[in-house]
Amino acid sequence: MMLVNYFFRHEVAEKVRAEAREEGREEGREEGVEQERASMVLRILDWRGVPVPDSVRDRVKACSDLEQLKVWAQRAVGAASAEDLFAEGPN
């Protein structure tokens, strides 16, 4: 029974926990960037006075692809409607 208790204090276990914490922090940073970029897309539309239906808002907030969010932010600058974010074709 004591052997198990020592494992949790073992340097290997400490290293595994430290790596897991770092991975968690990195994932949290990535999620923060995604959320910030999604918010920026929606803010651009809002600043321009373009109405944003819930379906568009939900799709933008659910997106985790940073490159796609970048494309949508660029499109938001000139979009006549919120749905124009999802138009096929050049940015």
C-alpha positions as CSV (number, residue, x, y, z in Angstrom):
1,M,0.0,0.0,0.0
2,M,2.8,2.4,0.8
3,L,4.3,1.8,-2.7
4,V,1.3,3.4,-4.3
5,N,1.5,6.4,-2.0
6,Y,5.2,6.9,-3.0
7,F,4.3,6.8,-6.7
8,F,2.3,10.0,-6.5
9,R,5.4,11.8,-5.0
10,H,7.8,10.2,-7.5
11,E,9.6,12.5,-9.9
12,V,8.0,10.8,-12.9
13,A,4.5,11.4,-11.6
14,E,5.4,15.0,-10.9
15,K,6.7,15.4,-14.4
16,V,3.6,13.9,-15.9
17,R,1.4,16.2,-13.8
18,A,3.5,19.2,-14.8
19,E,3.2,18.3,-18.5
20,A,-0.5,17.8,-18.2
21,R,-0.9,21.2,-16.5
22,E,1.1,22.9,-19.3
23,E,-1.0,21.2,-22.0
24,G,-4.1,22.4,-20.2
25,R,-2.8,25.9,-20.1
26,E,-1.9,25.8,-23.8
27,E,-5.4,24.5,-24.7
28,G,-6.9,27.3,-22.6
29,R,-4.8,29.9,-24.4
30,E,-5.9,28.5,-27.8
31,E,-9.6,28.5,-26.7
32,G,-9.1,32.1,-25.5
33,V,-7.8,33.1,-28.9
34,E,-10.6,31.4,-30.7
35,Q,-13.2,33.1,-28.5
36,E,-11.6,36.5,-28.9
37,R,-11.4,36.1,-32.7
38,A,-15.1,35.0,-32.8
39,S,-16.1,37.9,-30.7
40,M,-14.2,40.3,-33.0
41,V,-16.1,39.0,-36.1
42,L,-19.4,39.7,-34.3
43,R,-18.2,43.1,-33.1
44,I,-17.2,44.1,-36.6
45,L,-20.7,43.3,-37.8
46,D,-22.2,45.1,-34.8
47,W,-20.0,48.3,-35.4
48,R,-21.1,48.3,-39.0
49,G,-24.8,48.0,-37.9
50,V,-25.3,44.7,-39.6
51,P,-28.0,42.6,-37.9
52,V,-26.7,39.2,-36.7
53,P,-29.3,36.4,-36.4
54,D,-28.8,33.8,-33.7
55,S,-27.9,31.1,-36.2
56,V,-25.0,33.2,-37.5
57,R,-23.9,34.1,-34.0
58,D,-24.0,30.5,-32.9
59,R,-22.0,29.3,-35.9
60,V,-19.3,31.9,-35.4
61,K,-19.0,31.2,-31.7
62,A,-18.9,27.4,-32.3
63,C,-16.0,27.8,-34.8
64,S,-12.6,26.6,-33.5
65,D,-10.7,27.1,-36.7
66,L,-8.6,30.2,-36.3
67,E,-8.0,30.5,-40.1
68,Q,-11.7,30.3,-40.8
69,L,-12.4,33.0,-38.1
70,K,-9.7,35.2,-39.8
71,V,-11.5,34.8,-43.1
72,W,-14.8,35.7,-41.6
73,A,-13.4,38.7,-39.9
74,Q,-12.1,40.0,-43.2
75,R,-15.5,39.3,-44.8
76,A,-17.3,41.1,-42.0
77,V,-15.6,44.4,-42.9
78,G,-17.5,44.5,-46.2
79,A,-20.5,42.2,-45.6
80,A,-23.9,43.5,-46.5
81,S,-25.5,40.8,-44.3
82,A,-24.2,38.5,-41.6
83,E,-24.9,35.5,-43.9
84,D,-22.3,36.9,-46.3
85,L,-19.6,35.7,-43.9
86,F,-20.3,32.1,-45.1
87,A,-20.4,32.9,-48.9
88,E,-18.2,30.7,-51.0
89,G,-15.5,32.3,-53.1
90,P,-12.6,34.6,-52.5
91,N,-12.2,36.4,-49.1
